[in-house]
Every structure is written in C-alpha cells, then in structure tokens.
C-alpha cells in the first residue's frame, strides 16, 4: 500500500469577507518532494501556507497532511508541520537561548542545554546566546526562527519568503538548510519571489493567481 501524499488539497477555498484569497484549489504533493509556491503579492500564497500549517482552516474544501484531515486532527499534525513565516513569534524580552529552551521544554526534548547550544552555534548566534531578542536585527531574528524549526524536526516544513531580511551569508545558510532537510526526507514547500533561486532548490512548482492555480 502506497503512502498518502504529504499534502492533499481538495477544492480548497478561503474567504475573507467578500474576497476569496484561495478559490477551488486542488493539488497533491508526494511525501519527500519539494514544492516551489509562486505568485504575485495577494495571490494567496501566505493564506495557503497558513491553512496547510493548521493555523487557519479553509472556508470550503479539505486539506489532508500525510492522510490526516487538518480540521479533525489539528493537534496531532502540529507536531509534524512547521511554518517559517513573516512573523517570528519570538519572546522579545527573553534571550536567544531562553527562546529555544522554551521550545525544547514544550517538545519534551532531552539534553536541552546541549541541544540549544548546538543550534545556536549552527546558526551563528553563540556569542548572542544571552542577549534579549529585542536587541536583535531582523536577520538575527530570522536565524533564530530557523533554529526553532530545526529543533522541531518536522516531517513537513513550510517557508514563506525565507530569504527576506537575510544577508548573503544568511541566504547561503538558508539554501544549505533547505537542501539538508530535503536530503533527510522532509517535505518542503517554499514560497518566494526569487523564482530562479527557488527552482534550483525544488522539484515541483505551483503558481497562484488570485487564489487559483495557474500556469506560470
């Protein structure tokens, strides 16, 4: 028996007031594959990622993640899915190390001190481990959210404009992370305006226009 798709969208629509952000969208992504999600601002990319991550639900249609329906099995799925979004959702008055330690405690991970130290070294923030996040630049915040995603070890990782706010070294680091996750079997969805860069990192492409699937 074949494994269910990582993502299965069936006639998915999402409405905000009178506006349809996503309309009648169907798509299937096999587990372990990587998808480039493209479209102009307002095309529905962020809304779609939020629905796949279970942060919100479709107005109509259904979304299944590894065979589980998001509306019915949200709690179970949130352990398998991670979203790197525009908002960092970091605790401003806590240090970098404290932010990661909280995540490790929530996930009930062992050897938390060693894990946090290892991740901070990996993203180049060891020397700022004890600095409060409110002192961080946008790029440093982005790197800390990357470490948080790595700690979760998701089966499905969603990236919404991950190269934004990163310097050249940070962009290279992000590209390496994406390749590393793919090599480990993680399913990737990458939404970016940098189409050529995204195509070099992914295997499939879904282009949205006004919330609908369209040929790029």
Beta strands, then each sheet from edge to edge (+ up, - down):
strand 1: 7-16
strand 2: 19-29
strand 3: 34-38
strand 4: 60-65
strand 5: 68-69
strand 6: 81-84
strand 7: 156-160
strand 8: 187-191
strand 9: 204-209
strand 10: 212-214
sheet 1: 2+ 1- 4+ 5-
sheet 2: 6+ 7+ 8+ 3+ 9+ 10-
end
